Amino acid sequence: MLFIFFAEDRGLLTPYFTLQILEKWKADIDFGDERPLYDLFKQYFKYLDTGRKGTPGRVEIHAYNGGLFQPDALLDRLEIDDEPLFHHTRKLASRITTSRDAYLFYEASWSSYFNWLIDKVDALAKTFANHM
């Protein structure tokens, strides 16, 4: 997620790329597609790894295949609740733009987000260890 926010800020991805993913997920849910939000993010991570051709209805996504977005067995099995993922991602994607305020916002938001994510990874690791 950090790379996506950085890439948005630097113009490597379209502005509000992350918010567009969140809006797509909400629209899909309203349409009846109940796939988890993290699965949609994994789909976009694949696009960032391999690229996606543009069409009149969707923007091209260039491949940034330096290994960051390649499939990962542990991360691909991770289950993340939709609501906290949506909330924290939206909060980070709707960030303040002045540099001092942005720094303080990032620091507080990332701390909260990473603590939540670390708890999820720890739970997955414990579950994995118990099944070995």
DSSP file (Angstrom, degrees, kcal/mol; ACC not computed):
  #  RESIDUE AA STRUCTURE BP1 BP2  ACC     N-H-->O    O-->H-N    N-H-->O    O-->H-N    TCO  KAPPA ALPHA  PHI   PSI    X-CA   Y-CA   Z-CA
    1    1 A M     >        0   0    0      0, 0.0     4,-2.5     0, 0.0     5,-0.2   0.000 360.0 360.0 360.0 -37.2    0.0    0.0    0.0
    2    2 A L  H  >  +     0   0    0      1,-0.2     4,-2.4     2,-0.2     5,-0.2   0.916 360.0  49.4 -59.8 -43.0    2.8    2.4    0.8
    3    3 A F  H  > S+     0   0    0      2,-0.2     4,-3.4     1,-0.2    -1,-0.2   0.904 109.0  53.2 -62.6 -40.2    4.2    2.1   -2.8
    4    4 A I  H  > S+     0   0    0      2,-0.2     4,-2.3     1,-0.2    -2,-0.2   0.926 110.7  46.0 -62.4 -44.3    0.7    2.7   -4.2
    5    5 A F  H  X S+     0   0    0     -4,-2.5     4,-2.2     2,-0.2    -1,-0.2   0.917 115.2  47.4 -63.7 -42.0    0.4    5.9   -2.2
    6    6 A F  H  X S+     0   0    0     -4,-2.4     4,-2.0    -5,-0.2    -2,-0.2   0.927 111.6  50.6 -62.2 -45.4    3.9    7.0   -3.2
    7    7 A A  H  X>S+     0   0    0     -4,-3.4     5,-2.1     1,-0.2     6,-1.5   0.859 109.2  51.3 -64.3 -36.3    3.2    6.2   -6.8
    8    8 A E  H ><5S+     0   0    0     -4,-2.3     3,-1.1    -5,-0.2    -1,-0.2   0.945 111.0  48.2 -61.8 -47.9    0.0    8.2   -6.7
    9    9 A D  H 3<5S+     0   0    0     -4,-2.2    -2,-0.2     1,-0.2    -1,-0.2   0.828 114.4  45.7 -63.2 -32.9    1.9   11.2   -5.3
   10   10 A R  H 3<5S-     0   0    0     -4,-2.0    -1,-0.2    -5,-0.1    -2,-0.2   0.427 114.7-112.2 -93.1   0.1    4.6   10.9   -7.9
   11   11 A G  T <<5S+     0   0    0     -3,-1.1    -3,-0.2    -4,-0.5    -4,-0.1   0.614  84.2 121.0  81.1  11.3    2.3   10.5  -10.9
   12   12 A L  S   <S+     0   0    0     -5,-2.1     2,-0.3    -6,-0.2    50,-0.3   0.769  81.5  31.2 -76.5 -25.8    3.2    6.9  -11.6
   13   13 A L  S    S-     0   0    0     -6,-1.5    -2,-0.2    -9,-0.1     3,-0.1  -0.867 106.4 -84.7-122.9 160.7   -0.4    5.9  -11.0
   14   14 A T    >   -     0   0    0     -2,-0.3     3,-1.4     1,-0.1    -2,-0.1  -0.298  58.2 -89.2 -62.5 148.8   -3.5    7.9  -11.7
   15   15 A P  T 3  S+     0   0    0      0, 0.0    -1,-0.1     0, 0.0    -6,-0.1  -0.301 113.6  15.3 -57.2 143.0   -4.6   10.3   -9.0
   16   16 A Y  T 3> S+     0   0    0     77,-0.1     4,-2.3    -3,-0.1     5,-0.2   0.763  78.6 149.7  62.4  28.2   -6.9    8.7   -6.4
   17   17 A F  H <> S+     0   0    0     -3,-1.4     4,-1.7     1,-0.2     5,-0.1   0.916  73.2  47.4 -53.0 -47.5   -6.0    5.2   -7.7
   18   18 A T  H  > S+     0   0    0      1,-0.2     4,-2.2     2,-0.2    -1,-0.2   0.915 110.4  50.5 -65.0 -43.8   -6.6    3.8   -4.2
   19   19 A L  H  > S+     0   0    0      1,-0.2     4,-2.6     2,-0.2    -1,-0.2   0.861 107.2  55.7 -63.5 -33.6   -9.9    5.6   -3.8
   20   20 A Q  H  X S+     0   0    0     -4,-2.3     4,-2.5     2,-0.2    -1,-0.2   0.883 106.4  50.5 -64.9 -38.0  -11.0    4.2   -7.2
   21   21 A I  H  X S+     0   0    0     -4,-1.7     4,-2.4     2,-0.2    -2,-0.2   0.931 111.6  47.9 -63.4 -44.4  -10.3    0.7   -6.0
   22   22 A L  H  X S+     0   0    0     -4,-2.2     4,-2.4     1,-0.2    -2,-0.2   0.911 112.4  48.7 -63.1 -42.2  -12.3    1.3   -2.8
   23   23 A E  H  X S+     0   0    0     -4,-2.6     4,-2.6     2,-0.2    -1,-0.2   0.893 110.3  51.7 -65.0 -39.6  -15.2    2.8   -4.9
   24   24 A K  H  X S+     0   0    0     -4,-2.5     4,-2.8     2,-0.2    -2,-0.2   0.924 109.7  49.7 -61.5 -44.0  -15.1   -0.2   -7.3
   25   25 A W  H  X S+     0   0    0     -4,-2.4     4,-2.6     2,-0.2    -2,-0.2   0.928 111.1  48.5 -61.9 -44.8  -15.3   -2.6   -4.3
   26   26 A K  H  X S+     0   0    0     -4,-2.4     4,-2.5     1,-0.2    -1,-0.2   0.920 113.0  48.1 -61.4 -43.0  -18.3   -0.7   -2.9
   27   27 A A  H  X S+     0   0    0     -4,-2.6     4,-1.8     2,-0.2    -2,-0.2   0.897 111.0  51.1 -64.1 -40.2  -20.0   -0.7   -6.3
   28   28 A D  H  X>S+     0   0    0     -4,-2.8     5,-2.9     2,-0.2     4,-1.0   0.909 109.9  49.7 -62.8 -42.0  -19.3   -4.4   -6.7
   29   29 A I  H ><5S+     0   0    0     -4,-2.6     3,-0.9     1,-0.2    -2,-0.2   0.931 110.3  50.0 -61.4 -45.7  -20.8   -5.1   -3.2
   30   30 A D  H 3<5S+     0   0    0     -4,-2.5    -1,-0.2     1,-0.3    -2,-0.2   0.825 110.0  51.9 -61.8 -30.8  -23.9   -3.1   -4.2
   31   31 A F  H 3<5S-     0   0    0     -4,-1.8    -1,-0.3    -5,-0.2    -2,-0.2   0.658 127.6 -99.1 -79.3 -17.3  -24.1   -5.1   -7.4
   32   32 A G  T <<5S+     0   0    0     -4,-1.0     2,-0.9    -3,-0.9    -3,-0.2   0.420  79.6 133.9 113.2   0.5  -23.9   -8.4   -5.4
   33   33 A D      < -     0   0    0     -5,-2.9    -1,-0.3    -6,-0.2    -2,-0.1  -0.759  31.9-174.1 -84.4 109.1  -20.3   -9.3   -5.8
   34   34 A E        +     0   0    0     -2,-0.9    -1,-0.1    -3,-0.1     3,-0.1   0.067  28.2 140.9 -95.6  24.0  -19.3  -10.3   -2.3
   35   35 A R        -     0   0    0      1,-0.1     5,-0.1   -10,-0.1    -6,-0.1  -0.381  60.4 -98.2 -69.1 146.5  -15.5  -10.8   -2.8
   36   36 A P    >>  -     0   0    0      0, 0.0     4,-1.4     0, 0.0     3,-0.5  -0.288  23.9-124.1 -62.9 146.6  -13.3   -9.6    0.0
   37   37 A L  H 3> S+     0   0    0      1,-0.2     4,-2.3     2,-0.2     3,-0.2   0.875 111.6  58.5 -58.6 -39.5  -11.7   -6.2   -0.4
   38   38 A Y  H 3> S+     0   0    0     42,-0.4     4,-2.4     1,-0.2    -1,-0.2   0.854 101.4  55.8 -62.3 -33.3   -8.2   -7.7    0.1
   39   39 A D  H <> S+     0   0    0     -3,-0.5     4,-1.8     2,-0.2    -1,-0.2   0.886 107.0  49.6 -64.7 -38.0   -8.9  -10.0   -2.9
   40   40 A L  H  X S+     0   0    0     -4,-1.4     4,-2.1     2,-0.2    -2,-0.2   0.912 110.0  50.6 -66.8 -41.3   -9.6   -6.9   -5.1
   41   41 A F  H  X S+     0   0    0     -4,-2.3     4,-2.6     1,-0.2    -2,-0.2   0.907 108.0  53.1 -60.9 -40.7   -6.3   -5.3   -3.8
   42   42 A K  H  X S+     0   0    0     -4,-2.4     4,-2.0     2,-0.2    -1,-0.2   0.877 106.2  53.7 -62.7 -36.2   -4.5   -8.6   -4.7
   43   43 A Q  H  X S+     0   0    0     -4,-1.8     4,-1.9     1,-0.2    -1,-0.2   0.927 111.4  44.8 -61.8 -44.7   -5.9   -8.3   -8.2
   44   44 A Y  H  X S+     0   0    0     -4,-2.1     4,-2.3     2,-0.2    -2,-0.2   0.845 108.3  57.0 -70.3 -32.5   -4.6   -4.8   -8.5
   45   45 A F  H  X S+     0   0    0     -4,-2.6     4,-1.4     2,-0.2    -1,-0.2   0.898 106.1  51.6 -61.2 -38.6   -1.2   -5.9   -7.1
   46   46 A K  H  X S+     0   0    0     -4,-2.0     4,-3.0     2,-0.2     5,-0.4   0.922 107.9  51.1 -63.1 -43.1   -1.1   -8.4   -9.9
   47   47 A Y  H  X S+     0   0    0     -4,-1.9     4,-3.1     1,-0.2    -2,-0.2   0.900 109.0  51.1 -59.4 -40.0   -1.8   -5.6  -12.4
   48   48 A L  H  < S+     0   0    0     -4,-2.3    16,-4.2     1,-0.2    -1,-0.2   0.790 114.0  45.4 -68.1 -26.5    1.1   -3.6  -10.9
   49   49 A D  H  < S+     0   0    0     -4,-1.4    -2,-0.2    20,-0.3    -1,-0.2   0.906 132.9  15.0 -79.5 -45.2    3.3   -6.6  -11.2
   50   50 A T  H  < S-     0   0    0     -4,-3.0    13,-0.3     1,-0.1    -3,-0.2   0.611 104.0-122.7-109.4 -16.1    2.4   -7.6  -14.8
   51   51 A G     <  -     0   0    0     -4,-3.1     2,-0.3    -5,-0.4    11,-0.2  -0.063  12.7-124.3  90.9 162.8    0.6   -4.6  -16.2
   52   52 A R  B     -A   61   0A   0      9,-2.6     9,-2.4    -4,-0.1     2,-0.1  -0.959  20.5-122.0-147.6 128.2   -2.9   -4.2  -17.7
   53   53 A K        -     0   0    0     -2,-0.3     2,-0.1     7,-0.2    -2,-0.0  -0.413  31.7-118.8 -68.5 143.5   -3.7   -2.8  -21.1
   54   54 A G        -     0   0    0     -2,-0.1     5,-0.2     6,-0.1    -1,-0.1  -0.428  28.0-171.8 -78.8 157.9   -6.0    0.2  -21.1
   55   55 A T  B >   -B   58   0B   0      3,-2.4     3,-1.0    -2,-0.1     5,-0.1  -0.826  46.5 -89.5-134.8 174.3   -9.4    0.3  -22.8
   56   56 A P  T 3  S+     0   0    0      0, 0.0     3,-0.1     0, 0.0    -2,-0.0   0.802 129.0  42.8 -58.3 -25.7  -11.8    3.2  -23.4
   57   57 A G  T 3  S+     0   0    0      1,-0.1     2,-0.3     2,-0.0    -3,-0.0   0.491 118.0  38.3-100.6  -3.7  -13.4    2.4  -20.0
   58   58 A R  B <  S-B   55   0B   0     -3,-1.0    -3,-2.4    -5,-0.0    -1,-0.1  -1.000  79.0-112.2-150.5 147.9  -10.3    1.8  -17.9
   59   59 A V        -     0   0    0     -2,-0.3     2,-0.2    -5,-0.2    -2,-0.0  -0.415  35.7-107.0 -78.2 148.8   -6.8    3.2  -17.6
   60   60 A E        -     0   0    0     -2,-0.1     2,-0.5    -6,-0.1    -7,-0.2  -0.506  27.5-150.5 -70.8 142.0   -3.7    1.3  -18.5
   61   61 A I  B     -A   52   0A   0     -9,-2.4    -9,-2.6    -2,-0.2     2,-0.1  -0.971  12.0-140.0-116.8 117.8   -1.6    0.1  -15.6
   62   62 A H        -     0   0    0     -2,-0.5     2,-0.4   -50,-0.3   -11,-0.3  -0.456  24.6-106.7 -75.3 148.2    2.1   -0.1  -16.3
   63   63 A A        -     0   0    0    -13,-0.3     2,-0.3    -2,-0.1   -14,-0.2  -0.614  29.8-177.7 -76.9 127.6    4.0   -3.1  -14.8
   64   64 A Y        +     0   0    0    -16,-4.2     2,-1.6    -2,-0.4     5,-0.3  -0.604  19.0 166.3-116.7  65.5    6.3   -2.2  -11.9
   65   65 A N        +     0   0    0     -2,-0.3   -16,-0.1     1,-0.2    -2,-0.1  -0.285  23.6 130.0 -89.4  52.5    7.6   -5.8  -11.7
   66   66 A G  S    S-     0   0    0     -2,-1.6    -1,-0.2     1,-0.0   -17,-0.1   0.316  90.5 -91.3 -83.9   9.8   10.6   -5.3   -9.4
   67   67 A G  S >  S+     0   0    0     -3,-0.2     3,-0.9   -18,-0.1    -2,-0.1   0.158 104.2 107.3 104.0 -17.9    9.3   -8.2   -7.2
   68   68 A L  T 3  S+     0   0    0     -4,-0.3    -3,-0.1     1,-0.2   -19,-0.1   0.851  87.8  34.7 -62.7 -35.4    7.3   -6.0   -4.8
   69   69 A F  T 3  S+     0   0    0     -5,-0.3   -20,-0.3   -21,-0.1    -1,-0.2   0.248  87.2 122.9-107.8  12.7    4.0   -7.2   -6.2
   70   70 A Q  S <  S-     0   0    0     -3,-0.9   -24,-0.0     1,-0.1    -4,-0.0  -0.374  77.2 -81.4 -69.2 153.9    4.8  -10.8   -7.1
   71   71 A P        -     0   0    0      0, 0.0     2,-0.4     0, 0.0    -1,-0.1  -0.220  45.2-164.0 -55.2 145.0    2.6  -13.5   -5.4
   72   72 A D     >  -     0   0    0      1,-0.1     4,-3.0    -3,-0.1     5,-0.2  -0.986  16.7-143.8-136.3 122.5    3.6  -14.4   -1.9
   73   73 A A  H  > S+     0   0    0     -2,-0.4     4,-0.9     1,-0.2    -1,-0.1   0.877  99.8  42.4 -56.7 -43.9    2.3  -17.6   -0.3
   74   74 A L  H >> S+     0   0    0      2,-0.2     4,-0.7     1,-0.2     3,-0.6   0.950 118.7  42.9 -70.6 -48.7    2.0  -16.1    3.2
   75   75 A L  H >4 S+     0   0    0      1,-0.2     3,-0.5     2,-0.2    -2,-0.2   0.839 109.7  57.9 -68.0 -32.2    0.4  -12.8    2.2
   76   76 A D  H 3< S+     0   0    0     -4,-3.0    -1,-0.2     1,-0.2    -2,-0.2   0.766 107.5  47.8 -70.2 -23.6   -1.9  -14.4   -0.4
   77   77 A R  H << S+     0   0    0     -4,-0.9    -1,-0.2    -3,-0.6    -2,-0.2   0.575  86.2 116.0 -88.9 -11.0   -3.4  -16.6    2.4
   78   78 A L    <<  -     0   0    0     -4,-0.7     2,-0.5    -3,-0.5    43,-0.1  -0.341  54.5-152.9 -61.7 133.9   -3.9  -13.6    4.7
   79   79 A E        -     0   0    0     41,-0.2     2,-0.5    -2,-0.1    -1,-0.1  -0.956  13.5-174.5-111.3 122.9   -7.5  -12.8    5.5
   80   80 A I        -     0   0    0     -2,-0.5   -42,-0.4     4,-0.0   -43,-0.2  -0.967  29.7-113.4-120.5 129.5   -8.2   -9.2    6.3
   81   81 A D     >  -     0   0    0     -2,-0.5     4,-1.6     1,-0.1     5,-0.2  -0.342  23.2-133.5 -60.6 137.8  -11.6   -8.0    7.5
   82   82 A D  H  > S+     0   0    0      1,-0.2     4,-3.1     2,-0.2     5,-0.2   0.915  96.0  54.6 -60.9 -47.8  -13.2   -5.7    4.9
   83   83 A E  H  > S+     0   0    0      1,-0.2     4,-2.9     2,-0.2     5,-0.2   0.926 111.2  40.8 -63.0 -50.3  -14.3   -2.9    7.2
   84   84 A P  H  > S+     0   0    0      0, 0.0     4,-2.7     0, 0.0     5,-0.3   0.903 116.9  50.8 -65.1 -36.5  -11.0   -2.1    9.0
   85   85 A L  H  X S+     0   0    0     -4,-1.6     4,-2.1     2,-0.2     5,-0.3   0.929 113.7  44.8 -63.6 -44.0   -9.1   -2.4    5.7
   86   86 A F  H  X S+     0   0    0     -4,-3.1     4,-2.7    -5,-0.2     5,-0.3   0.946 115.3  47.7 -62.7 -48.8  -11.6   -0.1    4.0
   87   87 A H  H  X S+     0   0    0     -4,-2.9     4,-2.3    -5,-0.2    -2,-0.2   0.942 116.1  41.5 -60.2 -51.8  -11.6    2.4    6.8
   88   88 A H  H  X S+     0   0    0     -4,-2.7     4,-2.2     2,-0.2    -1,-0.2   0.885 116.5  48.8 -67.9 -38.5   -7.8    2.6    7.2
   89   89 A T  H  X S+     0   0    0     -4,-2.1     4,-2.8    -5,-0.3    -1,-0.2   0.923 112.5  48.0 -67.9 -43.1   -7.1    2.6    3.5
   90   90 A R  H  X S+     0   0    0     -4,-2.7     4,-1.7    -5,-0.3    -2,-0.2   0.910 110.8  52.1 -62.5 -41.3   -9.7    5.4    2.9
   91   91 A K  H  < S+     0   0    0     -4,-2.3    -1,-0.2    -5,-0.3    -2,-0.2   0.919 114.1  42.3 -61.9 -43.3   -8.2    7.4    5.7
   92   92 A L  H >< S+     0   0    0     -4,-2.2     3,-0.9     1,-0.2    -2,-0.2   0.873 114.0  51.4 -70.9 -36.9   -4.7    7.1    4.3
   93   93 A A  H 3< S+     0   0    0     -4,-2.8    -1,-0.2     1,-0.3    -2,-0.2   0.736 106.1  55.8 -73.2 -21.6   -5.9    7.8    0.7
   94   94 A S  T 3< S+     0   0    0     -4,-1.7    -1,-0.3    -5,-0.2    -2,-0.1  -0.135  87.1 156.9 -98.8  36.3   -7.8   10.9    1.7
   95   95 A R    <   -     0   0    0     -3,-0.9     2,-0.2     1,-0.1     7,-0.1  -0.071  48.1-102.0 -69.7 161.6   -4.7   12.4    3.3
   96   96 A I        -     0   0    0      5,-0.2    -1,-0.1     1,-0.1    10,-0.1  -0.530  25.9-148.0 -78.0 147.5   -3.9   16.1    3.9
   97   97 A T        +     0   0    0     -2,-0.2     2,-0.2     5,-0.1    -1,-0.1   0.641  63.6 100.2-101.7 -14.4   -1.5   17.6    1.4
   98   98 A T  S  > S-     0   0    0      1,-0.1     4,-3.5     4,-0.0     5,-0.3  -0.550  76.4-127.0 -72.5 139.3    0.5   20.2    3.3
   99   99 A S  H  > S+     0   0    0     -2,-0.2     4,-2.4     1,-0.2     5,-0.2   0.874 103.1  43.3 -60.8 -44.7    3.9   18.7    4.1
  100  100 A R  H  > S+     0   0    0      2,-0.2     4,-2.1     1,-0.2    -1,-0.2   0.952 120.4  41.8 -66.8 -47.6    3.9   19.3    7.9
  101  101 A D  H  > S+     0   0    0      1,-0.2     4,-2.8     2,-0.2    -2,-0.2   0.891 114.2  53.0 -65.2 -38.8    0.3   18.2    8.4
  102  102 A A  H  X S+     0   0    0     -4,-3.5     4,-3.5     2,-0.2     5,-0.3   0.917 107.3  51.6 -62.8 -42.5    0.8   15.3    6.0
  103  103 A Y  H  X S+     0   0    0     -4,-2.4     4,-2.7    -5,-0.3    -2,-0.2   0.944 113.0  44.3 -59.8 -47.9    3.8   14.1    7.9
  104  104 A L  H  X S+     0   0    0     -4,-2.1     4,-2.2     2,-0.2     5,-0.2   0.900 115.6  48.5 -63.8 -40.4    1.9   14.1   11.2
  105  105 A F  H  X S+     0   0    0     -4,-2.8     4,-3.0     2,-0.2     5,-0.3   0.940 113.0  47.1 -64.7 -47.9   -1.2   12.5    9.6
  106  106 A Y  H  X S+     0   0    0     -4,-3.5     4,-3.4     1,-0.2     5,-0.4   0.928 110.9  52.5 -57.7 -46.3    1.0    9.8    7.9
  107  107 A E  H  X S+     0   0    0     -4,-2.7     4,-1.7    -5,-0.3    -1,-0.2   0.932 115.7  38.9 -58.9 -48.4    2.8    9.1   11.2
  108  108 A A  H  X S+     0   0    0     -4,-2.2     4,-1.9     2,-0.2    -1,-0.2   0.914 119.8  46.1 -68.9 -43.2   -0.4    8.6   13.2
  109  109 A S  H  X S+     0   0    0     -4,-3.0     4,-2.9    -5,-0.2    -2,-0.2   0.927 113.6  47.2 -67.9 -45.4   -2.3    6.8   10.4
  110  110 A W  H  X S+     0   0    0     -4,-3.4     4,-3.3    -5,-0.3     5,-0.3   0.885 109.9  54.0 -65.5 -37.3    0.5    4.4    9.5
  111  111 A S  H  X S+     0   0    0     -4,-1.7     4,-2.2    -5,-0.4    -1,-0.2   0.946 113.2  42.6 -60.2 -47.5    1.2    3.6   13.1
  112  112 A S  H  X S+     0   0    0     -4,-1.9     4,-2.0     2,-0.2    -2,-0.2   0.923 116.9  47.6 -63.3 -45.4   -2.4    2.6   13.6
  113  113 A Y  H  X S+     0   0    0     -4,-2.9     4,-2.7     1,-0.2    -2,-0.2   0.926 113.2  46.8 -63.8 -46.7   -2.6    0.8   10.3
  114  114 A F  H  X S+     0   0    0     -4,-3.3     4,-3.1     2,-0.2     5,-0.2   0.878 110.1  52.8 -67.9 -36.8    0.6   -1.2   10.9
  115  115 A N  H  X S+     0   0    0     -4,-2.2     4,-1.9    -5,-0.3    -1,-0.2   0.928 112.8  45.5 -61.3 -43.3   -0.3   -2.1   14.4
  116  116 A W  H  X S+     0   0    0     -4,-2.0     4,-1.6     2,-0.2    -2,-0.2   0.922 115.4  46.7 -64.4 -44.6   -3.6   -3.5   13.1
  117  117 A L  H  X S+     0   0    0     -4,-2.7     4,-2.5     1,-0.2    -2,-0.2   0.890 109.3  53.8 -66.9 -40.2   -1.8   -5.3   10.2
  118  118 A I  H  X S+     0   0    0     -4,-3.1     4,-2.9     1,-0.2     5,-0.2   0.897 106.2  53.5 -61.0 -40.8    0.9   -6.7   12.5
  119  119 A D  H  X S+     0   0    0     -4,-1.9     4,-2.1    -5,-0.2    -1,-0.2   0.906 109.9  48.2 -59.4 -41.1   -1.9   -8.2   14.7
  120  120 A K  H  X S+     0   0    0     -4,-1.6     4,-2.2     2,-0.2    -2,-0.2   0.921 113.0  46.6 -65.9 -44.3   -3.4   -9.9   11.6
  121  121 A V  H  X S+     0   0    0     -4,-2.5     4,-2.7     2,-0.2    -2,-0.2   0.904 111.6  51.8 -65.8 -41.3    0.0  -11.3   10.4
  122  122 A D  H  X S+     0   0    0     -4,-2.9     4,-2.4     2,-0.2    -1,-0.2   0.917 109.8  49.4 -60.3 -43.6    0.8  -12.5   13.9
  123  123 A A  H  X S+     0   0    0     -4,-2.1     4,-2.3    -5,-0.2    -1,-0.2   0.906 112.0  48.3 -62.8 -41.4   -2.6  -14.3   14.1
  124  124 A L  H  X S+     0   0    0     -4,-2.2     4,-2.7     2,-0.2    -2,-0.2   0.915 111.0  50.4 -64.5 -42.7   -2.0  -15.9   10.7
  125  125 A A  H  X S+     0   0    0     -4,-2.7     4,-2.7     2,-0.2    -2,-0.2   0.898 111.1  48.9 -63.0 -40.5    1.5  -17.0   11.7
  126  126 A K  H  X S+     0   0    0     -4,-2.4     4,-2.1     2,-0.2    -1,-0.2   0.911 112.5  48.2 -65.5 -42.2    0.2  -18.6   15.0
  127  127 A T  H  X S+     0   0    0     -4,-2.3     4,-0.9     2,-0.2    -2,-0.2   0.924 113.0  48.1 -62.7 -43.8   -2.5  -20.4   13.0
  128  128 A F  H >< S+     0   0    0     -4,-2.7     3,-0.7     1,-0.2     4,-0.3   0.914 111.4  50.2 -61.5 -45.2    0.0  -21.6   10.5
  129  129 A A  H >< S+     0   0    0     -4,-2.7     3,-1.1     1,-0.2    -1,-0.2   0.860 106.7  55.2 -64.0 -36.3    2.4  -22.8   13.3
  130  130 A N  H 3< S+     0   0    0     -4,-2.1    -1,-0.2     1,-0.2    -2,-0.2   0.721 105.9  52.8 -70.0 -20.4   -0.4  -24.7   15.0
  131  131 A H  T <<        0   0    0     -4,-0.9    -1,-0.2    -3,-0.7    -2,-0.2   0.414 360.0 360.0 -95.1   1.5   -1.1  -26.6   11.8
  132  132 A M    <         0   0    0     -3,-1.1    -1,-0.2    -4,-0.3    -2,-0.1   0.455 360.0 360.0 -90.2 360.0    2.4  -27.8   11.3
